[in-house]
Amino acid sequence: MLKIETGLETRALKVVIYGAEGIGKSTFASQFPNPLFLDTEGGTSSLNVRRVKCGKDWSYLLSCVDEVIKDPSICKTLVIDTADWAESLCTKFVCEKYRKSNIEEFGFGKGYVYKGKSVNTICRMLEEQGIKTPGHKDHWRTTTVSSILKNEKYKGDCEMQKTYVKNFLDHVSVKNNGKLEKIYVEDHHEPIVSKDHWLMVQLEFERRGTLDQGYNSCNEFSCKLICGDCGSYYGAKVLHSNDKYRSVKYRCNRKYNNEHVCQTPFVTEDEVKTKFILAYNEFIGNREQLIEDCKEMIQVLDNTEELEAKLAGLNQKAEDIIILVKNLIDQNSTEVMDQDDFQKKYDSYDLEHKKVINEIEAVGLEIEKKNAQAKYLQAFIDDLNNRPNILEAYDEDIWSYLIDKAIVNRDKSITFQFRNGKEIRIE
């Protein structure tokens, strides 16, 4: 039996008031029903309102919110003024709790994703450390972590109107898939991580998206050791699991799945590490030439004049089509026109305009990608300057950061491909 209800449901609203400093956000909020201000920034001193000053301690701010939840009669509107100052209190609290000098030390880019950890692994690491989700849950979902890592707000930018309220009667937000124009504001607020680190994470996501076999990170060799015969990943296999000869070796995951058995050999972890040390020392031996090569590549990538000229031409073409459409509409409103002909012309202009817009987006994306690759190489150079001249022992950080893949050949040699594209083969 269906339990059908009718009428509007009364429930609390979550409202974000956005605007420039001094525009009157607090004054506007003071007009809400029976407000209580949690003043984190001291911005309500000139207003005749009820307030609780909590600009020094994140725990105290949370306790104030809990008090209102326990006793709703305290107020009808709870105003946190301001949200960005409250965020800074949260950042300070988290850093002190986990003994970090700043939020970037948690390794937003290099610490997790860029060091090869899968999103699922990051979820498990957060749970092991007892860190709660944004919704104060114990269990982290991969979609939540991915959303955080891809959120432009962490680098100080802000994209507005990602969602919108389709029906103001039910107040349900829906994803904006082009229905409304999105607004992107750069340097909107103080960043939590550097733009370079954020960018490197996005490039790593993009790289993983191109992998034919998916991505996982059971250990530092996952998705990096590649079979030279079939191109599949190498995986850890336990040999003699129940006796004293037990050992772990790596071999092609599809060695016996193909019509032709792959002839690439087993390799041990120690063999990979030893050959990596040799490859690194050879790679870093000509550091100055490496940096010079990267700088030349950066110059090539930074030269986007041809693409920008093409983009300007496409923008002009789009504007010309809009003028043609406007003239067509004006003509239809002042002259007798066959409506079928009018609609055909209008549809033709509309189709052409959509094609041009798609081209504009494609060219713009190509320019962004070249700029991103240039910044990536610059970050690679900066990191290279901090690496040791000689590596005497295996270093997981250096392996994870510098190696794109390591191809195991039939003769048991390994070809190491570094992130700048250079390849070194070690017998």
Order of alpha helices (4+ residues) and beta strands (2+ residues): alpha-beta-beta-alpha-beta-alpha-alpha-alpha-beta-beta-beta-beta-alpha-beta-beta-beta-alpha-alpha-alpha-alpha-alpha-beta-beta-beta
